[in-house]
Amino acid sequence: MTRTLQERSPRRRTRLRGAVALGACAACLALALPTPAAAGDPSPGAPSPGAPGAGDPLFPRAGNGGYDVRNYDLSFDFTPGSYDFTGTMKISAVTTQALSSFHLDTDGHTIDRVTVDGRRAAFKLETGDGGEKAGTGQELVVTPAQPLRSGRHFEVTVAYHGNGKDPRTGAQGWSFISDGGFVSTVQATRADTFAPVNDTPSDKATWDFHLTAPKGWTAAANGKRTGKRRAGDTRTTWDFALDSPMAPELMGISVAKQTELRGKGPHGLPLRHYVPSGQVERYKPVVERTGGQIAWLEKQLGAKYPFDTYGVQIVKDGYDAALENQTLSVFSPNWFKDAEKNDKYTTTMVHELTHQWFGDSVTPSDWQQAWLNEGPAVYYAARWADDKGFQPIEEKMKEAYGKLDAVRKTDGPPGLPTELGGFNIYDGAAVVLYALSQETGEKTFDRIMRSWVTRHAHSNASSRDFIRNAVEVSGDPSLTTFLKHWLYDKDNPPMPGHPDWS
């Protein structure tokens, strides 16, 4: 999923190629995928290497097993124009098995030094096989001076350097701005092009960022800005902290000629936005819409915005889509070309904002269940469009229902996509939610969705969890069969209340 998160323009329908073909047991995998903690042997015993992948159905070699990350602390010193950088990543983690060695995902970096708990560790870089690894980069294999027992807290520090435009083994996560800066757009498995990480959505952690750049440039990152300090005579370091857990695919860092704008949202929520320098007058009215959008979604979902800050980042150029980086959604300026003529661009803003609940706070346990991210984002953006008079939601859902039947057969049903970025997990998944609302009635549907974002806040969840939640909230056990048909069948089930839809 390359934040070609669609529901909008054809360019957002770009797909990630190279996902593995699904076997006969794909439905079983989707409902019972082991987490990284379970990917290796969780029992005490003789130390053994951690698994080189988390077992994701679409990206089997992305992520790693044998440990659970608790915190990432990234220091990143960037030089605009040349795109050179140096980095230090400190990872605090807990072993889930006795480890003789473990893997980190990295891509395109020169590794200078690795320590585990302050002691030099042996390391080597291995290249992914290109096929099974599905373009997910390289493996940094770390062998600590002494094996790590199961359940042990440890810290690994990796010093490295590179260039943003160096060749990568996997997909590139850098979007280059014409002023010489960059913005990170790393979904789904591209965070490793910036730093060594455990690049799987099933291992969320808190984050700290320390971004250094020359004076005159502005750095931005997820979370709250906690400081700004001099780094020598000509450079500045910007510090950020994200206290809510985040999957690596939602990392949003940048260095650019950009201006920070601040405001307050509902309940005094701190808002900070970034717009291209010299274009504040043009984009200030756009970003000021954010507070009202948050209030609207809080009413729809019956739940407060899940983090302690939010913002919109509009880049000058170099990026052509939109992406829900946690607490700081990034947008191409193309979305706002007609902002002075109409408000339809707000639908895209609401789509990315919805992801802060669906995808960022409640994160799917693997990528084959990305419908849990995209379905709600398309659905609530469609509700917004209906509410604002842009397009009736019934009209949008009828059109999508008509297209979905053929897509199920070529790209997989919404709950079992064969790759990311397709119609099935966007509009198709929204159709699944619309069908659920027609089956249960809107009041019960709203209770199901509200319970989902509160019950699983700041954690991982699966399709099986969604079905269980729907049954428990509604008291209707028939929803198990109903949702399984809508999520996994090769043909569209009949749409409740609309026998004329075909």
N, C-alpha and C positions, 0 to 999 in steps of 0.2 A: 504494500500500500504506500504509494509515493505521494502522499498528500495530494494526489490527484483526486481528492475526496470530492466526489462529483456532485450530482444534483444541480450542477451549474453549467459549465461549458464543456464542449467536447475535449478540450485539452486535459481536463481533469479525469478523463477516462483511461489515461495511460495505465498499462498494467505492468506489474513486475513479472518478467518471464523467468523461466527456469524452475518453477515450483515443481515438486515431485508429483508424479501421477498418483492418484488415489487408488488404493486397493479395495478389496471387498469389505474390509473391516474399517473403512474410513469413518463410518458413523460411530463405531465403538471408540476410535481414537478421539473423535471430537468430544465425546462425552466423558472420557476417562484418561486424559493425557497426563502423564506424570510431570510433576514440576521439577525444576533443576535439583531440588533437594532429594527427589526420588530417583534422579537419573543415574546416580551412582549407588553403591551399596551403603545404606544408611546405618547398618549395624556396626558396632565396634568390632575390631579385629585387626588383622594385618593391614598396614597402610597400602593403598593402591592408587593409581592415577584417577583423577576425576574425569568424568565423561567429557568428550570434546564437543558435545552438543546437548541441547535441552530436550531433543526429541519432538520438536514442533512438526506437525504434519506437513506444513508448507516449506519450512526451513529447518530440516532435521539437524543441521550442524551449527545453527545459530544458538547463542547462549552456551552454557557449560553446566556441568554437574559437579557435585561434591561440596558446594558451599552456598551460603546465602549472604548476599551483600546487604549491609546495613547502612553504609554511608559512602558516598563518593565526594572527594575533595580535590577539585581540579584547579591547578594553576596553569594559565595559558597566556603566553607572551607572544603577541602577534605584530608583525610589521606590514602595514598596508602597502600595496603596490607590488612588493616583492613576494608577498604571501608566505614568507618564512615564519616559522613559529618554533618555540620551545615549550615543552609541557612537562608537568609533574602531576601524575595521578596517584592519590593516596586512597586506597580502598580498605574500609573496615568491614570485616565479614566474619561469619561463623561457619565452621566446617559442619557438614551434614554426614560425613564419613571420615574415617582415618585416611589422610591424604599423603601419598608419597610425592605427588606432583599435581598441578592443576592448570587449567587453561583460562586465558582471557582472550576476548575477541579484539583484534586490532587490524588496521589495514593502512599500508602506505607510510609507516613510521620507521625511523631508525631508533632502535631501543638502545639507550646508553647505559642504563644501570637498573637493576631490580633488587629490592631488598624485601625480606619478609621478617617483620618484627625487628627491623633495624639491622639485620644480618644479611650480607650479600647472598644472593640466590643465583643459582645457575638458570639460564633461560635459552630458549631457541625459538625461532620463527618457523612455522610450518604453513605452507600455502594450501588453501582449500582445494578440493578436487574439481571445482568448477561446475560439476554436474549436480551431485547430491548436495553440495554446499549451497547451491542456488545463488551464487554471487554474493556470499556473505563474508568475503574477505579472508583474513589470515588468522592463525592461532598462535598466541604467545604462550608457550609452554614453560611454566615456572616450576623449578625443583628447589624447594627450600633446603637450607643446610641440614635441618632435622625434620623428619616427617611430622605432620600435624595430626594430633589425635582427634577423634570425633567429638563434636560439641565445643570445640575450642575457638575462642575469639582470636583473630589474628589481623594484622595489617600488612598489606603489600603496597610498596611504593615503586612506581615505574617512572623513571626519567627518560624522556624521549625528545626527538625533534623531527622536523620535516618541512614540507612545503604544501600548501593547500592544493597546488596544481600538479603535484607528483602523481604518477600513475597509481591506480588502485587495482587490487585483485578483484574486488567486488564493486558494488554500485557506489557512486560518489555521493557524499552527503553535503558537500560544499555548494552553496549558491553564491556566485561572485558578482559583486556590485561594481558598476563602472567607475566609481570613485576610488577603487582599490581595496575596498573592504569586503566583507562577506556576511552571510547569515546562514546558520545551520538549518538544514531541512533533512532530517536524518531518518524519517520513517520509511521503511519498516526496520531494516537491519543496517543502517549507515552510521550509527553513533560511533562505531569503531574507526571511522575515518578521521575522527577528532581526538579520540583517546582510547586507551584500553578499557574495556567494560565487559560486563556479562550481558550481552546484547540479546536479551529475551524479555518479552513483556511480563513473564511470570516471576521475575526477580526485581521487585521495586525497592527503592532505597531513598533516603534523604540525600540532599546534594548541597555542596558549597562550591562557589565559583570565585576565582580571583583572576580577572581578565586585565591584562596589561597592554597598553597601546600608546602611541605617541600623543603628545598634547595636541588638542584640536580634534581628536577623534573621540567618539562616545561608544562605550561598550554596554551591552545589555545581556541579561540572562534571566532564566527562570527564577521566581521567588522575589523576595524583598531585597532592595539594595541596602546593605548594612554599612557600607563605608566607601570612601573615595580618598586615595592617598597618593602622594608623590612616589615615583619609582625612579630615583635619580633625577637629573636635571631636566630631562626632556620627555619623560614618560609618566603615565598615570595608571594606577591600579584601581579597578572597580571591584568591590566585594558584594556578593549576593548569597543569600541563604534560602533554601527551600526546605521547610520543616515537614512537609507532607511527602510521603513516599511517591517516587516517580519512576516509571520505566525509562530505560535509556533512549527509546525511540521518540520520546517527547522532549529531549534536551533542546533548548533554544538559546543559543549564544550568538552574538554578533559583534562586529566592530565596523562602524560606518560613520559617515558624515550625517549624523542624525540628531534630532532634538527631542529631549524628553519633555512630555507634558503630563501634568499631574491633576488629579481630581478625586472625587469621592463618589462612591456608588451607594446602593442600599445599605442601611445599618452602619454607615460610615466606612464602608469597605474602601481601602486605599486603591486607587487606580493610577497606573502609570503607563503612558503610551509613548511610542517612538515613531516619529515621522521624519521624512527627509529634510535636512537642514535647508532653509530658504523656502520651504513649502508649508509652513505652519498655518498660514491663513487659509490655504486650500483644504488642509486635512483636519484642522481643529474641529470644524462642525461635524465631520464624520466620526471621529473618535469620541466626541461628546455624546453620541447616541448610545454608548455602551451601558451607561448606568440604567437607562430605561429598558434596555434589552435584558439585563440581569434581573431587574424587578419582574419583568414579564415571565421569564423562565422560572424564577422562584415561585411565582403564583401557579404556573402550570404543574410544577413538580412537587410543590408543597415542601420544598427543602431549600435551605439557604445555599448560596454559592459555596462550594466545598473547600475553597482555599482562602488564604489570608490576603491575597492581592490578585488583581487581574489587569490586563492591558492588551491593547492592539498595537501591533508593529506593522507599519506600512513601509516597505522597502522601496528605494528609488527605482531599481530595475534589477535584472538578473534572476528573477524568480517569477513564475507565471501562474501560480496557483494560490492556494490558501492552506494553512496547516495549523492544527490545534496544539502547538507547543504548550506544555502545561503552564498556566498562569499568564502566558504571553503568546497569543495567536498571531501568526505572521501572514501578511497578505501582499499579493502583487498589486501595484497601482491600477492594473487593468480593471479590477472590480469597481473602481470608483470614477471611471471616465465620465459617466453620466450622472454623477452625484448631485449636480446642480439642477438637473432636470427632473429626477424622480428618486424615490426612496427604495427602489427594488434591490439595490446593493445590500440593504440591511438583511435580506434573507440569507446571504452568504455569511454575514457576521453572526447571525443567530445560529447557523449551522455549526460554525467553529466554537461558539460559546457553549452550545449544547454538549459538545465533546468534553468540556471541563467536568461534567457529571458522568457522561457515558464515554468511557475510554481513558480519561485521565484519572478521575477518582475511582470509578469502577472499571477496572482494566481486564480484558479477556485473558484467560489463562493460556491461550495460544492463538496464533494468527488465523487459523481456520475458523475461528469464532468471531472474526472481525465484524460480522453483522451486528453484534452487540454494541459496537461503536457507531457504525454508519447508519444502521436502521433508525435509531432514535434521532440522530442528527438530521437526517433527511425528513423524518416524520415531523419533528417539532418545527423545523424550518418551514415545512408545508403548512403547519397550523398557523405559524406567524404570517405567511403569505396570504392565507385565507382570512385571517383576522384583519389584515391591512388592506384587503381588497385587491391583491395582486392576482391571485388565482384561487378558485375554490379547491379545497383539498380533495373533494370527491372527484373532480375532474382530473387532477394529477394522479390520483391513485388508480382510477379506471384506465388511464393511458398506460401507466406502469404495469398494471395487472395484465394487460393485453400483450405487452412485450416480454414479460417474465417467463411465460410458459416455454418459449423457444430457448431462452437463455438457460433455463434449468438443464436442458439437454446438452448444451454445448459447453457451458462453464460451471455446471454444478448448481444445485439448489442453494438458497441463501445460507443455510447452515453447514453446507459442505462444498464451499467453492474450491475449484482446482487451482486457483491463483488469486492474487489480490488485485484490487482496482477495478473490478467489473461491476456491471449493472446489478448483478444478483445481490451483492452485499450492500449496495446503496439504495436505490429506488426499490429493488426487489425486497430487501429487508424491511423497508418502510411499509411495503404492501403487507408483509406478515403482521406488523404491528397494527395496521389499519384493520386487517381481518380480525385480529384479536379484539379490537375495540368494537367492531360490529357484532362479534359473538357475545361479548360480555356486557355490552353497554358502556357508554363513555365514563360513567361514574366509577364502575368497577375497574375499568381499564386504568383510569387515573390512579386509583389506589394501588394497583399492581406496580405501575411505574414508580410511584412515590416510594413504595416499600423497597423496590429494587435499589434505588440510589442511596437510601439510608442504611439498609441492611448490609450492603456490601461496600460502603464508603471506604475509600483508601485501601482497597484490597483487590484481589483477583477473583474472578467468577467465570462460570462457564454456561453454556446453553442448558445443561442439565440443571444448574442452579436457577436459571431464569424460569424454566418450566416448573420446577418445584415451588418457586416463589409465587408464580401465577396461580397454581392450584391452592396453595395455602391461603393466599389473600382472598381469592374468590370463593373458596369452599367448593369448587367444582372439579372433581377428579377427571372429568371428561376432557379437560384442557390439556392433559398430558398427550392423549392421542391427537387432539386437534393441532397442537403446536408441532408435534413430530411430523405430521403430514405436511404442514406449511413449511417447515424448515428443511426437510430431508427428501420429500418426494420429487420424482422426475417430471411430474405434471402438476399444474396448478390445481389445488382443490377449489371447489365452488366458493365464491365469495359470499359470506353470510349477508343476507338482506339485499343482495343484488343478483338475482337469478338470471338477469339479462346480460351480465358481464361475461364475455367469452375471450 
